[in-house]
Amino acid sequence: MEGNFYPLLKWMILPPLAGFVLNGLLGKKFLSERAGGILGSLAVLLSFVFALLSLSDLLNLPAADRLLRDTLFTWISAGPFTVDFALRLDPLSAVMALVVSGVSFLIHVYSIGYMHGDKGFHKYFSYLNFFVFFMLVLVLADNPVLMFVGWEGVGLASYLLIGFWYEDPEKASAGKKAFITNRIGDAGFLAGLMLLAAVMHAGGVYALDFSTLSANAQLAAGASFAGVNAAFLIGVLLFVGATGKSAQFPLYVWLPDAMAGPTPVSALIHAATMVTAGVYMLARMFFLYEAAPAALDVVLVTGCFTAFLAAVIAVAQRDIKKVLAYSTVSQLGFMFMAVGAGAWAAGVFHLTTHAFFKALLFLAAGSVIHGLSGEQDLFKMGGLRKHMRTTFILTATGWLALSGVPPLAGFYSKDLILEKVFTSGAGFVWLTGLLTAALTAYYISRLLILAFMDNYRGREHAHESPAVMTVPMGLLAALSVVGGMAGAAWLLPFLQPGAPPEHHSALMIAISVAAAAAGIIAAFLITGRRIGGGHHAAWCPRSLAAAWPRLHRLVYNKFYVDEIYEALLLKPLARFADWTFRVPDSKVIDGALVNGTARLFMSLGRTLGAAQTGNAQFYAIVFMAGLCLLLAAVLAGYYL
Amino acid sequence: MIHFLPLTDSVPLAHIVGLGVAVFAAGAFGFLVRRNLIVLLMCVELMLNGANIVLVAFSRAPASPDPQVWVIFMFAVAAAEAGVGLALAVLIWRRLGTLDIDALKGLRG
């Protein structure tokens, strides 16, 4: 088998598993809060250290031969078809493993402060370790089947953590919504996977590891299923899976609701790592999409539409976490645009920088919420730059990075994506992307202004967060500043060795920076000026709302997508479920089959019971008559 | 070699069988028409012994000792049946104060 055997890889995934078991089983009884938090954080730190060690060994290999493998055991074996529990470290999974374990570690440390005093403290760290374990399995898996295990595992972790405060029915139902929406996508993933295995099987290829699949991608391109090119169909089905996990249209609706979970969870799972799994999966399976360019067009258009739609919705939201959630959906759209334009490395680059600055922004939002004792409404904040100076500086760093102001991280990756889209020839998509970039700068500036500028509008006493929270944020802020420069210099050639160096046209950079600047200036003109008006002055959305009341209501209510789904899908489904309960279940199964059997034997018993008179002599007569009949029959048999 | 004495050489087989059937029929008729439990038990004994007579009669025709052995067993079974039956009768008398079979209808369905 190609690639070097490297047993260290398994030690990357095992520490979080151990942390999950220890904190889950023993935490509440035997560990103090501090010990449980440190245990959980150390487990992830250990993974990060092993990831770094593996990376250094990977870098020692020649650029064309960078592949390390570790097989733990054979998982499925059916004739010639085998699936191993095998891990794989190549530049792509190395980058993902570093981002996942690194950002996770910082967020674990932050959580020690954020979750202080919560009665589910150990459970929380146990779930968080559980998540990291499955995310690393997803990232390091050497075949799509094992990848699916990680895929489902992180989905479960996400469900558990969204509904972490399950006593609140709204939060519990947000968890269910995420889980069920993801199941729809997972069905697509699974169907694509089966089709892929079937196509490979038909071609005589039984191994499903990525190297073999990549070498045999032309099998899928040559086959067809139900009259459609198999590679296209597999690509689209896998992308359906990605739309579920990575919150793309039409399955993005769960992500904004997922903000019901603790804020560090939103930062880690629903912004930095898990939701990028779809992008990673597409990058990993890119050999398949090369064989089916039409599937890439689907990805490109969906990504572009989602990016624009979510950015528009983010403009009008009042909840600080909702703004960031829609921003995440929008940025994920950017990543899919990159993959759709054929530049998966640019997508992974944006994934990395986004993980830094979006995690930072979410943690900063968490710090604000923590400081205001749970207040999430932007209109009840304001002036926090005086009360939470550190958080303000950190948020401002994230703001510049997300807006795409050079030389911060977001600028490099977003600019690269737009350039790739433009050179791929999709002019309209590029224009929409540019508009989305301007909207991005607008809504994040609006968030900054509403939360930190002007005077404080709330009643709660605002206080700065402890160092255990601000230090991880500081590290993420540093990464948000240098991540772009370092990535452009180091990450891209590492991901795609041998690719020609990027030529950036000055015009493209100028247009991109102009879009960001336009967004920021517009935000300061609209939101900033209105805020100057006094204590309860009309805020920006009201001024926009006054200008276009209907449009504002439409956007504020998220284009009523949830309501449309409710009316078109959920209501009919609920009615169908109700019908199956009332008719087939209650009437047929309970009524006819279960109670019917009982009724039949009861009436039978009542009828036959009449023969039991209790008179012994009556029984004797019947008995004798029967005996005579038998005798007659025997004699008749003899003589007739 | 077992020799069977020709005791009933003068009595034809049909007569003996007829006697057995008559005894059995008397028992069966009595069982159906009488009401007293003790009498019913006696009728059962009559039926059993009617059957025994027929068995003994037929032990001569194929010249086999087997039916006679069965009869010995049936004596034992009949003795046990009589013991249990009479014990039941005593208990029923104590409980109900009567041995009328019509009083025992507790098992009506």
Chai-1 contact restraints between the chains, C-beta under 6 A:
chainA,res_idxA,chainB,res_idxB,connection_type,confidence,min_distance_angstrom,max_distance_angstrom,comment,restraint_id
A,G609,B,G109,contact,1.0,0.0,6.0,A-B,restraint_1
A,Q612,B,G109,contact,1.0,0.0,6.0,A-B,restraint_2
A,T613,B,R108,contact,1.0,0.0,6.0,A-B,restraint_3
A,G614,B,K105,contact,1.0,0.0,6.0,A-B,restraint_4
A,G614,B,L107,contact,1.0,0.0,6.0,A-B,restraint_5
A,G614,B,R108,contact,1.0,0.0,6.0,A-B,restraint_6
A,A616,B,I101,contact,1.0,0.0,6.0,A-B,restraint_7
A,Q617,B,L32,contact,1.0,0.0,6.0,A-B,restraint_8
A,A620,B,F31,contact,1.0,0.0,6.0,A-B,restraint_9
